[in-house]
C-alpha cells in the first residue's frame, strides 16, 4: 500500500515538474517577443506611421491680409494635407479650410475645439467672443469685437448647442479683431472641411 502511494506521489511530482517547464517556456517566449517589439528600430516604427498616415506636403505663398501681421501676404507657408486624418486638431493650430464660397482654401486659426464652452458677450463697441470664460484675443493680445451682423451668425450656434462647441465642430478666426471671412461670417465648421495644417516658413526660405 505504501509502495503504491509513493509511486503515486512520484508520478504527481513528475507531472507538476512538466507543467512548470511548459509554463517557463511560454513565459520565456513572451519575454523574448516583448523585447523584440520594444527594441524595434525607430525607422521601422516611423515607416509604419507614414504608411498609415500619408501626409502630402506643399509649399505655397499667402495672398490676403486676414492673418496680418501674424502672417502677411507674400509670406511662405508649408501645408500638410491630410495631417488631421491622423492627428488631433488643437487650439491655436493654423489650418487650411475648404470654404465653399471661395475659389481658394482659407488659412485660419483654430480658436475653439469640441467641448469648449462658447459664449458671446455684449461690450461697449460690439460683442466679445469667449471660450471657456476667457475673451478671445488675436496675436497682438487685442480682444475680438464683432458687429451685430456677425453676432447674429454666431449666436445661432450658441443657442442651438447650449453654449458648448459640439463634436467635430471648430471655431476658426483670422487675426483681425473685427472678423474676416471666418467663423464670424460662416459659423462653426466641420472637421471634414479642414484639409490641412499650415506651418509658417517665412524665416526658413
N, C-alpha and C positions, 0 to 999 in steps of 0.2 A: 504493500500500500504506500509506504514511504517512498519506495523507488518510483512508483507511478507519479506521485506528487512532485518529486524532484524533476522527473522528465518533463512534466507539465510546466514547471517554473522555468526550466531551461528553454523550452520551446517559446514560452511567452517572452522571455528575455531577448531571444533572437529576433522575434517579430518586432518588438519595440525598438531594437537597435536598427533594424532595416528601415522602420518608419522614420527614425531620426535622421538616418543617412539620406533618405529621399527628400525630407524637408530641408536639410542642409544644402542639397544640390539646387533645389528651387530657390532658396534664399540667395545662394551664391550667384545663380543666373540672374536674378532680379537686380542684385547689386551691380553686376557687370553691365547690364542693359542701361541702368541709371547713369553709370559713369560715361557710357558711350554717348547718351543723349546730352548730358551736361557739358561734356567736353567737345561737342560738335563745333567745328570752326565757325567764327562769326560770318565769314564769307558765305558759308553754306546756308546759314540762317537768313542772311540778307537776300540771298538768291531766292529762297522760298517766299520771303515777303514781297520781293519785286514781282515774282510770278503771280502772286495772289492780288497785288495792288499795283496794276500797271498805271503809272503816272506819266502823262505826256507833258513835256516842258517846252515853253515857247518864250522868246524874248520879244517884247513889244515896247512901243513908245506911247506915252499917255497923251491924250488930246482932251482938253477940258480942264476946268478950274474948280470943280466941286470939292476937291480934297486939298486945295491950296490953303495955306503954304506948306502943309504936310507933304503932299506930293503935287508937283506942278506940271503944267502942260509942257511936254518935251522931255520929261524925265523918263528914264529907262526902268522897266519892270520885268520881272520873270513871273510867268504864270504857270502854276502847277495844275493842269487839267486833271479832273477825276481824283484829286487829292482827298476830297471828303467822302469818297466811296469807302475809304479805309480808316480815316481819322476823324475825330470829333471836331465840330465847328466850335471855336471858343470865342468868348467875348473879346473884342478889340482885334480879332483877325481882320485882315484886309482881304476882301473876296471879290471874285468876278461874278456878277449877277446877270442872268439872261432875262432882260426886260423886254416883254413883247412889243412895247411901244417904241423901242429903239432898234436901229439897224445894227449897232454895235453893243456888246455887253457893257454893263456899268461896273465901275470899281467903287466899292463902298466899304464902310467899316461896320463890323458886327457890334451892335450896342446892346442887344437883348437876345437872350437864348431861352429855349424851352424851360419852363418852371420859374422864370423870373417874375417878380411882382412888377406890374406895369401900371403907371398912373400918369394922368395929365393934371397939372395944377395951374390955376389962373395966377398970373403975375401982373405987374403994372403995365407991361408992354406987350403982353400976349399970354401964351401958355408954355410952361416948362414941361419937359418930359422927365419922369422919374422912373428909375429902375431900382428895385429893392430899396425904396425910400431915399435914394440919392439922386439929386438933379444931374442929368447928363450934361457933360461938357465936352468941348472939342479939344484938339491938340494944344490950343493956347489957353486951356482952362477957362474958356468962356462958356457960359451956360447956353444951351439951345433954347431959343424963344421963338415959337411958331405962331403964325397968324391964325385967324378964326377959321379960314377955309381948310388949312392943314389940320387944325384941331378937329374939325368935323370928321375928317377921314380917319384919324387915329382913334377918336372917341368911339367909333363903331366897334373897333376891336376890343377896346377897354370894356365896353358894355357887354358884348357878346361872350367874351371869355372871362368875365368876372374879375378883371384886373390881373390875370395870370397869362403869360405867353404860353400857348398850347404846344403840344408835341409837334416836332418838325417845322416849327414856325420861328422866324427870326426878325428882329428889328434892325434894319440897315440904314445908316445915315452917312451923309457926306461930312465935310468939315466946316460947312457954312452954317452958322448958328441959326439962321432964319429958315434953313431947309433948302434942299435942292431936288433933283429928280431922285428921290429916295423914299423911305417908308412914310415920310410926312405927306407924300403925294400918292403913293400906290399901296400903302398899308404894309402889314406884316407879309413876309414872303415865305414860300415853301422851300424846304431844303433841296428839293429836286431841281430848283432853278438857280441854285448856287453851284456854278460849274467849275470853279477852281479857286485856289489860294493864290494870293498875289504877294510877291516879295519885292521890296524896293531895292533897285540896283544902281541908283544914280552915282554912288561913290565907288562902284566896282568896275564900271566900263568906261 
